[in-house]
Amino acid sequence: MSWQAYTDNLVATGNLDKAAIYSRAGDSVWASSNGLALQPNEIKDIVTGFDNPSGLQSNGLHVNGQKYMLIRADDRSIYGRHDAEGVICVRTKQTILVAHYPSGVQAGTATTVVEQLADYLINAQY
């Protein structure tokens, strides 16, 4: 399956409206659906935030030009929320999944979809 198919499938669940896959280093985008494109400083902050979330805790999580309140940040997952929408970032062995859910979608439902894809990629050595 192509990387683009993974982002398209995330969006096709109806629980996410945008998705992207970046290299684990954050230096290249492998796939993007519905215009999710992070600025270089945004992906850099996410990459750094997996190992040291202090910058995200003090400055918030920025994705696609929008600031999100940091909900969770650890070495696997970073979650952010802005009003009724949110962002989920999950790091695997070789990738960083970034997905956005719109208002009207339960955060837990959207998170489960992204985390399951991350589990699949980790099990496939990605």
N, C-alpha and C positions, 0 to 999 in steps of 0.2 A: 504494500500500500504506500502511496506517495505521502509525503508530509502534508501536502495540501489537502488530501483526503481526510486526514485526522482533524484539521481545523474545520473543514466543511462538516464533518460528522458531529463535532461538538456543537456547532450552530444548528444543525439539523435536529438536535434533541428538543429544540424549542425552549430550553432552559438557559441558553446563552445566546447573545446576539452578535458577539464578536470574539474572535480567537486568533492567537498567533503562537508560533513555535519559534523560539530562538535557540541558538547554540548555548550550551551551558556557560560559556564565557561571555555571552551577550554580545559578541562581535559580529553576528550575522543572523538575519531572519531567514528561517527555513520555509515558513509558510505563513500566510495571513488570510483571514476571511473577514469580509465586511469592513475593510478599511482600518483594522486595528494596527497602528504603526506607532511604536514608541520612539521618542526622541532619544538620541544617544545617551544623554544624561539620565533619562528615566530608566532605561534598561540597566545602565551602570549602577544606579542606586539600588535596583532590585537585586542584581548580582551580589553586590556588597552586603545587602540586607539579609541574605540567607546566612551569612557567617557572622555579621555584626549588625543587628537591627537598630542600633542606637540612632543612626541618621534618619531612618524611617520613623522611629518613635518621636523624634523631636521635630521633624519637618513634614511628616505625612508621606503618603505613597502617591506618586504622580504617574498617571497613565493616560496617554493620549491627550495631554494638556489639562487633565482634570485632577484635582487634589482629592484624595480619599483619606479618611481617618483610618489609621492602622488598627486592625482588629486582632490580628495574629501574625507573629513573625518568628519562625524557627528555621532550622537548617533544611527543612523540606518545603514548607508552605508559608506563603505570605497572603493575608486576606486584607482587603480594604473596603470601606463602605462610604458612600456619599448619598445622603438622603435615602431613597428606596432602591438604589442600584449599588452594584459592587464589582470588585475585581478579585480574581483568584490567580495566584502565581504559584506554580509547583515546579520544583527542581527535580530532575531525574539524573541518571548517570551522564547523559550527553545533552540534555535539552532543558529549556525552561518553557513551561506552558504558561501562557497568559490568556485569561478569558474574562469577558465582561458579561454580567447579567443585568437585564433591565429591571425597572420597577415592575412589580406584579409577579416576580419569580422569587420563590423562597430561597434564601441564601444557602440553607442546608442542602437543598435539592441541586442547585447549581454546583456547589462545592463537591458533592458526591460524584457528579459526572466527570469533573476535571480530575479529581483524585483517583478515580477508577482508571482513567486513561493513563495517568502517571504510573499507577501500579502495573498496568499492562506493559508500558514501555520499559520500566525497570526490570520486569521479569524477562523481557526480550533483550536485555543488556543495553538498552538505550536510556 
